[in-house]
Amino acid sequence: MTAVAIQVLQSLVVVVFAPLYAGVITRAEAVVGSKRGPSVLQPYRDLAKLLRKGSAISDQASWVFRGAPFVAFACYLTVSVIVPIITSTPLPLAFLADLIGGAFVLTLASFVISLAGLDTASPYGGLGASRASWIGSMAEPALILVFFTVGAVSASDNPYLMNHTVASSPYVVVLPTHLLGLIAFFMIVLVENGRIPIDSPGGTTEISMIEEGRVLEYSGRQFALVKWGSWMKLFLMSAIFMNVFVLPWGLGTSASLPGALLAIPVLLGKLALCGLAIVVIDTSFAKLRFFRIAEFLGAAFMLALVGVATSYVIGA
């Protein structure tokens, strides 16, 4: 029963703290830009406002448009039960998939949102969906190859075993294979969450939108689910980055509820470091021109590929 309670707690941590994580990043970017910026609690206020409103739906929309936010939100909840967020030992539902399976679930969420963008026959939705699909076609192979770099070190594609391997052998953190995979994965985190240099989450020009362009037709409760899901995706990928690649220590166990509770502030501290890196990049670089995105993703793929090749050279 303790493991089940921690399983529920882990998903609640993702659901509850994901808007806060997004709010802190937004506020920090504003402060760096010499602006006051919104409160770190603004995402919660936005959700409360949107959940009280009805949804205006295009007469061209089908059940795909109506169901996509729920499917995407369910996908992010599924990922929250199979990766190490606050515990270093597998929870009851951790057997559902490995990291590669989790990547496919995240891809499914992106796929249904792209379908919803196309479903309304909106020019902006179609533009955002086509661009996101093109980017995803190059980002997903790089993401899978990144997981191979960690798998080459831990001899497993299970995220909990990966965490154990890196945590029990600190020298693994400085191995070329691990470092190259770490850099490549952080680049994928930026890509998958529509951050600079790929996209700007605060952009207001429809013609340049990618992630926001796909959901431009949503409003009310459905838009609340879409935004909440996007914040959960950022939270999940940042947690995987910190708990598997960078700082795999400080997690609780599936047999100790107090340990899992103590791991929550540790997790928030790790995410603060990851958020700081995102803020530095968002405020230091300009958004890439669209045709240059392939070069960025190609660099991530090559880093991961070299990392896998290096593991075999060192092993030989």
PyMOL commands that set and color helices and strands:
alter all, ss='L'
color gray80, all
select helices_A, chain A and resi 2-32+42-51+63-80+94-96+99-119+123-154+159-168+170-174+176-192+206-208+211-214+220-246+257-284+290-315
alter helices_A, ss='H'
color red, helices_A
deselect
rebuild
show_as cartoon
